[in-house]
Amino acid sequence: MSAFRCGTVALAGRPNTGKSSLLNRLVGHKLAIVSSKAQTTRHRLTGIFTTSDCQYLFVDLPGYQTRHADALNRALNRAASEGARDADVTLFVVEALRFGPADRAVLARIPQAQRVIAVVNKIDLAKQPPELLPFVAQLQKERDFAAIVPVSARTGRNLPELLRVVRDCLPEAPAAYPADQLTDRDERFFAAERLREKLFRLLGQELPYRCEVVIDSFREEPRLRRIEATIWVERDSQKAIVIGAGGANLKRISSAARRDLEALFGGPVYLGVWVKVKQDWTRDARRLRQLGYA
């Protein structure tokens, strides 16, 4: 019988390559929030998947990007680079048939000494499988990858092969967590993330980048979880948009988040949500440290 293996597997790539969706599919549960907008992932999240001979510690990292040059994005880019560097193996996630300067910039930030597996995601979008062959051949010229594995996070196609390749790259070591543990994060973290996901999904293109969610209190009572949360924005005009006419937007956002949390926690949830202006919080290093950004 082969030795047990355990190690960290960082998911790196530009925004919108499907890193969070891939983590959720690999772990078998929705842990990472997902939206079509860049910068949805802000906080490092570990998803744990344990088999009879391996424990995979998948680390979802922020997508490296240059769209906003503020303190928040510098912190996110730093977290992405450090996470990819420190893992036992890095999955460099690219979108099938799309590889450009943004992808190349992410790859350049991963140290040459790091073992990297290129994961070509969204292969289900290719009209004909042979289309992928020249794309993979071109990708091979970018770096000496440990392997290149085409997959679909949406359908699960070829993920068993990806797990096999990853396992071969991990060190022999005992499990770091109990076999039934799914993540290193607590319920308070997921409450904030699910509310922030609704901001990204239900608001306009730019505003979610100026919003953050803070959990003020999280109490488990006999019949429900009582959660009080605050949405931070940077301007009074943004506060008005989040609240909406007669509070319509805020009600829609908080109701959608509450339904998600009740499904996640398996019981009733009271979710109270307020909106406060924190002037230029994305540029304030002190506030960012309070929110857990390095």
C-alpha positions in Angstrom: 0.0 0.0 0.0 1.3 3.4 -0.9 2.3 5.9 1.7 -0.3 8.6 2.8 0.3 12.0 1.4 -0.8 15.5 2.6 0.0 19.0 1.4 -1.1 22.4 0.3 -2.3 23.1 -3.2 -2.6 26.7 -4.1 -5.0 27.8 -6.9 -3.5 30.8 -8.7 -4.5 32.6 -11.9 -5.9 35.9 -13.2 -9.5 36.8 -12.3 -12.4 34.8 -13.8 -10.5 31.6 -14.7 -12.8 29.6 -12.4 -10.5 29.0 -9.5 -13.2 29.2 -6.8 -15.6 27.0 -8.8 -12.8 24.5 -9.2 -12.1 24.4 -5.5 -15.8 23.9 -4.8 -16.0 21.1 -7.3 -12.8 19.4 -6.0 -14.0 19.5 -2.4 -17.6 18.6 -3.2 -19.1 21.6 -1.3 -19.7 25.3 -2.0 -17.1 26.9 0.2 -15.8 29.7 -2.0 -18.2 32.4 -3.2 -18.5 32.8 -6.9 -19.6 35.6 -9.2 -18.8 36.7 -12.8 -17.0 39.8 -11.5 -13.3 40.0 -10.8 -12.0 40.3 -7.2 -14.8 38.1 -5.8 -12.1 36.2 -3.9 -10.5 38.4 -1.3 -9.7 36.1 1.7 -7.5 33.0 1.7 -9.7 29.9 2.1 -8.6 26.3 2.5 -10.9 23.5 1.2 -10.0 20.1 2.6 -10.6 16.9 0.6 -9.5 13.6 2.2 -9.3 10.2 0.5 -8.0 6.9 1.7 -4.4 7.7 0.7 -4.2 11.6 0.6 -5.4 14.8 2.2 -5.5 17.7 -0.3 -5.5 21.2 1.3 -6.7 23.4 -1.6 -6.0 27.0 -1.0 -8.2 29.5 -3.0 -6.2 32.7 -3.6 -7.3 36.1 -4.8 -6.9 36.6 -8.6 -3.9 38.8 -9.4 -5.0 41.9 -11.2 -3.9 45.5 -11.9 -7.3 47.1 -12.4 -7.4 49.1 -9.1 -4.1 50.4 -7.8 -5.1 50.9 -4.1 -4.0 49.4 -0.8 -6.6 46.7 -0.9 -5.5 45.4 -4.3 -1.8 45.6 -3.3 -2.7 43.4 -0.2 -4.7 40.9 -2.4 -1.9 40.7 -5.0 0.7 40.1 -2.2 -1.5 37.4 -0.7 -1.8 35.7 -4.1 1.9 35.7 -4.7 2.8 34.5 -1.2 0.2 31.8 -1.3 1.5 30.4 -4.6 5.0 30.5 -3.4 4.5 28.8 0.0 2.3 25.9 -1.2 3.6 22.4 -1.9 2.3 22.6 -5.4 0.5 25.4 -7.3 -2.3 24.9 -9.8 -2.0 27.6 -12.4 -5.5 27.9 -13.7 -6.1 29.3 -17.2 -9.2 29.5 -19.3 -9.3 27.2 -22.3 -8.3 29.0 -25.5 -7.5 32.2 -23.7 -4.0 33.1 -22.6 -2.8 36.7 -22.6 -0.6 39.2 -20.8 -2.6 39.0 -17.5 -2.1 35.2 -17.4 1.6 35.6 -18.2 1.9 38.2 -15.4 0.5 35.8 -12.8 2.8 33.0 -14.0 5.8 35.3 -13.8 5.1 35.9 -10.1 5.3 32.2 -9.2 8.9 31.4 -8.3 10.7 29.2 -10.8 11.6 26.7 -8.1 7.9 26.1 -7.4 6.3 23.0 -8.8 3.4 24.1 -11.0 0.6 22.2 -12.7 -1.2 24.1 -15.5 -5.0 23.5 -15.3 -6.8 24.4 -18.4 -10.4 25.1 -17.2 -13.7 25.5 -19.0 -12.9 22.9 -21.7 -16.6 22.4 -22.0 -16.7 25.7 -23.8 -14.5 24.5 -26.7 -16.7 23.7 -29.7 -14.4 20.9 -30.8 -11.9 19.0 -28.6 -9.1 19.3 -31.2 -9.2 23.0 -30.7 -7.4 22.5 -27.4 -4.3 20.8 -28.9 -2.6 23.9 -30.3 -3.5 25.8 -27.2 -1.9 23.2 -24.9 1.2 23.1 -27.2 1.6 26.9 -26.9 1.1 26.7 -23.1 3.9 24.2 -22.9 6.3 26.8 -24.2 5.5 29.2 -21.3 7.1 27.1 -18.6 8.3 23.7 -17.6 5.1 22.6 -16.0 4.9 19.4 -13.9 1.8 18.6 -16.0 -0.9 20.2 -18.0 -4.4 18.9 -17.2 -7.5 20.1 -19.1 -10.7 20.1 -16.9 -14.1 21.5 -16.5 -15.0 22.7 -13.1 -18.6 23.1 -14.2 -19.1 19.5 -15.3 -16.4 17.8 -13.2 -14.7 16.4 -16.4 -11.2 15.1 -15.9 -11.0 16.1 -12.2 -10.0 12.5 -11.1 -7.0 12.8 -13.3 -6.2 16.2 -11.8 -6.3 14.7 -8.3 -4.0 11.9 -9.4 -1.5 14.2 -10.8 -1.6 16.5 -7.7 -1.2 13.6 -5.3 2.0 12.6 -7.0 3.4 16.0 -6.3 2.5 16.1 -2.6 4.9 15.0 0.2 4.4 11.9 2.2 2.9 13.1 5.5 0.0 12.3 7.9 -3.3 14.2 7.6 -3.3 17.7 9.0 -7.0 17.7 9.7 -9.7 15.2 10.7 -11.0 13.3 7.7 -14.5 14.8 7.9 -13.3 18.5 8.2 -14.0 20.5 5.0 -12.3 23.9 5.7 -10.2 25.8 8.1 -12.7 28.7 8.3 -15.6 29.1 10.8 -19.3 30.0 10.4 -18.7 33.6 11.0 -16.4 33.8 8.0 -19.0 32.1 5.7 -21.7 34.5 6.9 -19.7 37.5 5.8 -18.7 35.8 2.5 -22.2 34.8 1.5 -23.5 38.3 2.1 -20.6 39.8 0.1 -21.4 37.3 -2.7 -24.9 38.8 -3.0 -23.4 42.3 -3.2 -21.3 41.1 -6.2 -24.2 39.4 -7.9 -26.9 41.9 -7.3 -25.2 45.3 -7.6 -23.7 47.1 -10.6 -20.3 46.5 -12.1 -18.1 48.8 -10.0 -19.8 49.2 -6.6 -19.0 45.7 -5.1 -15.3 46.6 -5.2 -16.0 49.4 -2.8 -18.0 47.2 -0.4 -16.9 45.0 2.5 -18.8 43.0 5.0 -18.1 43.0 8.7 -19.8 40.6 11.1 -20.6 42.5 14.3 -22.0 39.6 16.2 -22.8 35.9 15.7 -24.8 34.1 18.3 -26.2 30.6 18.3 -29.5 30.6 20.2 -31.7 27.5 20.9 -33.7 27.8 17.7 -31.7 30.0 15.3 -28.4 31.7 14.6 -28.6 35.5 15.1 -26.2 37.4 12.9 -25.6 41.2 12.9 -23.6 42.5 9.9 -22.4 45.8 8.5 -21.7 46.6 4.9 -18.9 49.1 4.5 -18.9 51.5 1.6 -16.7 54.5 0.8 -19.3 57.2 -0.2 -22.7 58.4 0.8 -23.8 57.9 -2.8 -22.7 54.3 -2.6 -24.7 53.8 0.6 -27.8 55.1 -1.1 -27.3 52.6 -4.0 -26.8 49.6 -1.6 -30.0 50.5 0.3 -32.0 51.3 -2.8 -35.4 53.1 -3.0 -37.3 52.3 0.2 -34.6 49.8 1.2 -35.4 47.5 -1.7 -31.8 46.6 -2.7 -30.7 46.0 0.9 -33.8 43.8 1.5 -33.1 41.8 -1.7 -29.4 41.3 -0.8 -30.0 40.4 2.8 -32.9 38.0 2.0 -30.8 36.2 -0.6 -27.9 35.9 1.8 -30.2 34.6 4.6 -31.6 31.9 2.4 -28.1 30.8 1.5 -27.0 30.7 5.2 -30.0 28.7 6.3 -29.2 26.1 3.6 -25.5 26.1 4.6 -26.1 25.9 8.4 -29.2 23.7 8.2 -31.5 25.8 10.3 -33.2 29.2 10.8 -31.1 32.4 10.6 -31.8 35.9 11.6 -29.7 38.3 9.6 -29.7 42.0 10.5 -27.7 44.2 8.0 -26.7 47.8 8.2 -24.8 50.0 5.8 -22.1 52.4 7.0 -19.7 54.8 5.2 -16.0 54.2 5.9 -14.3 56.9 3.9 -11.7 55.4 1.5 -11.4 52.2 3.4 -9.8 50.4 0.3 -6.9 52.9 0.7 -6.6 52.8 4.5 -3.9 50.3 5.6 -5.1 50.4 9.2 -8.7 49.6 8.3 -7.5 46.8 6.0 -5.5 45.2 8.8 -8.7 45.3 10.9 -10.4 43.3 8.2 -7.7 40.7 8.1 -5.8 41.9 5.0 -2.0 41.7 5.4 
